[in-house]
């Protein structure tokens, strides 16, 4: 008897970059993903929840997660105020009936935001109880022989401790962190995974899973065996794919990897 796959596998709209957000919805539908993770990015469509809802309806694709605009290039999307960006991300998730918001730890120069980050998260969780705000692991930056930590209090969110986490495997590679050990530290707070791969500290590669050195299959197999009920987003870089056909092939390979790894050890 086959195993029923219950963990949704989403496609990050950033995985089709430099193509626009709409292509993420199109390919998610075409390839059979369970939905998308909407990356709020410089693309105007990604910043408009009503436009995203229209895309979801048009392609028949659920928006299973919203990634807040917390990259360096999105520091002025919606507002220069990080609290406003976080709040609007949660509001967008509620509007889109999306259960998860992915957020990075504060940058080290965002002192006031960092000092109140946990308090703000608690307040948003209380106000929007249907949305899980999952703090993502990041990585230090290499400057010469030094490692600089551009996040406060740390690039590893388990050092501080939050209710919910996103585990990004490319960031584990970039930081030299043990992904399995980090997942264990996250424990029941691990609610979301960015499935991707990497090879070495200092490089955030977001490779197709299985093309790097991270224990992608082992992690998903263990979660499947444990009956984990979180969600997974394929967040890979296809900028070098060259054309739509090769991009679709990479994203199909990533989806198959995720589903095969989860089912291989899932309880019957």
Long-range contacts (C-beta under 8 A, 24 or more apart in sequence): 1-268, 3-263, 3-266, 3-267, 3-268, 5-259, 5-262, 5-263, 5-266, 6-229, 7-223, 7-224, 7-228, 7-229, 7-230, 7-231, 7-232, 7-262, 8-34, 8-35, 8-62, 8-64, 8-231, 8-232, 9-33, 9-34, 9-195, 9-231, 9-232, 9-233, 9-234, 9-255, 9-258, 9-259, 10-34, 10-35, 10-36, 10-37, 10-64, 10-65, 10-231, 10-232, 10-233, 10-234, 11-35, 11-36, 11-37, 11-233, 11-234, 11-251, 11-255, 12-36, 12-37, 12-39, 12-67, 12-194, 12-233, 12-234, 12-235, 12-236, 13-37, 13-38, 13-39, 13-41, 13-46, 14-39, 14-41, 14-67, 14-235, 15-234, 15-235, 15-236, 15-237, 15-238, 15-251, 16-238, 16-247, 16-251, 17-41, 17-237, 17-238, 17-239, 18-239, 19-244, 19-247, 20-45, 21-45, 21-46, 21-52, 21-55, 22-55, 25-55, 25-56, 25-58, 25-59, 25-61, 26-59, 27-247, 27-248, 27-251, 28-59, 28-61, 29-59, 29-60, 29-61, 30-248, 31-248, 31-251, 31-252, 31-255, 32-255, 33-61, 33-234, 33-255, 34-62, 34-64, 35-61, 35-62, 35-63, 35-64, 35-65, 36-61, 36-62, 36-63, 36-64, 37-63, 37-64, 37-65, 37-66, 37-67, 37-102, 37-233, 37-235, 38-63, 38-65, 38-66, 38-67, 38-92, 38-96, 38-98, 39-67, 40-66, 40-67, 40-68, 40-69, 40-74, 40-77, 40-78, 40-89, 40-92, 41-69, 41-71, 41-73, 41-74, 41-77, 42-73, 42-74, 42-77, 47-77, 47-78, 49-92, 49-95, 49-96, 52-92, 52-96, 53-95, 53-96, 56-96, 62-97, 62-98, 63-96, 63-97, 63-98, 64-98, 64-99, 64-100, 64-231, 64-233, 65-93, 65-98, 65-99, 65-100, 65-101, 65-102, 65-192, 65-231, 65-233, 66-92, 66-93, 66-96, 66-98, 66-100, 66-101, 66-102, 67-101, 67-102, 68-101, 68-102, 68-103, 68-104, 70-103, 70-104, 71-104, 82-106, 82-110, 82-113, 83-113, 83-120, 86-120, 86-124, 87-124, 90-124, 90-128, 90-131, 90-133, 91-128, 93-128, 93-131, 94-128, 94-130, 94-131, 98-131, 99-130, 99-131, 99-132, 99-231, 100-131, 100-132, 100-133, 100-134, 100-191, 100-192, 100-231, 101-131, 101-132, 101-133, 101-134, 102-134, 102-136, 102-166, 102-192, 102-194, 102-233, 103-133, 103-134, 103-135, 103-136, 104-135, 104-136, 104-138, 104-151, 105-135, 105-136, 105-138, 105-151, 105-152, 105-153, 105-154, 105-155, 105-157, 105-160, 106-151, 106-152, 107-150, 107-151, 107-152, 108-149, 108-150, 108-151, 108-152, 110-152, 111-152, 114-152, 114-153, 118-160, 118-162, 121-162, 121-163, 125-163, 132-164, 132-191, 132-192, 133-163, 133-164, 134-164, 134-165, 134-166, 134-191, 134-192, 135-162, 135-164, 135-165, 135-166, 136-165, 136-166, 136-167, 136-168, 136-171, 136-194, 137-165, 137-166, 137-167, 137-168, 137-171, 137-172, 137-175, 137-177, 137-182, 138-168, 138-171, 138-175, 139-171, 139-174, 139-175, 139-177, 139-201, 139-204, 140-175, 142-201, 142-202, 156-182, 158-182, 158-185, 158-186, 162-189, 163-189, 164-189, 164-191, 164-192, 165-189, 165-190, 165-191, 165-192, 166-191, 166-192, 166-193, 166-194, 167-192, 167-193, 167-194, 167-219, 168-193, 168-194, 168-196, 168-235, 169-193, 169-194, 169-195, 169-196, 169-197, 169-198, 169-209, 169-214, 169-216, 169-219, 170-194, 170-196, 170-197, 170-198, 170-204, 170-205, 170-206, 170-207, 170-212, 170-214, 170-235, 171-198, 171-204, 172-198, 172-214, 173-197, 173-198, 173-199, 173-200, 173-201, 173-203, 173-204, 173-205, 173-212, 173-213, 173-214, 174-198, 174-201, 174-202, 174-203, 174-204, 174-205, 175-201, 176-201, 179-214, 179-215, 179-219, 180-215, 180-218, 180-219, 180-222, 183-219, 183-223, 190-228, 190-230, 191-230, 191-231, 192-230, 192-231, 192-232, 192-233, 193-219, 193-220, 193-223, 193-230, 193-231, 193-232, 193-233, 194-233, 194-235, 195-220, 195-232, 195-233, 195-234, 195-235, 195-236, 195-254, 195-257, 195-258, 196-234, 196-235, 196-236, 196-237, 197-236, 205-237, 206-235, 206-236, 206-237, 207-236, 207-237, 208-236, 208-250, 208-253, 208-254, 208-257, 209-234, 209-236, 209-254, 209-257, 209-258, 210-253, 210-257, 216-257, 216-261, 217-257, 217-261, 217-264, 220-258, 220-261, 220-262, 221-261, 221-262, 221-264, 221-265, 222-265, 223-262, 224-261, 224-262, 224-263, 224-264, 224-265, 224-266, 225-265, 225-266, 225-267, 227-266, 227-267, 232-258, 232-262, 234-258
